[in-house]
């Protein structure tokens, strides 16, 4: 897939990036090269490859899922700028 100068300008506009016109042609060639590499990766047979979760085989030590501290509503709300009836008060977003 080849990217032209007009496509680079459109992408830059959508991304709110300022790309000078004299650099758009060079950027189009670079992006076309990157897309070429991505197309090559799509041709690799990965049917028998297990999805990689981590590059290192580290086992995760799981802790028991239990409540260790509870009933601390007043402590949590102590630094709240505004509270009412035990809840945070936030500005209304939707009318």
PyMOL commands that set and color helices and strands:
alter all, ss='L'
color gray80, all
select helices_A, chain A and resi 5-14+21-42+73-77
alter helices_A, ss='H'
color red, helices_A
select strands_A, chain A and resi 83-84+87-88
alter strands_A, ss='S'
color yellow, strands_A
deselect
rebuild
show_as cartoon
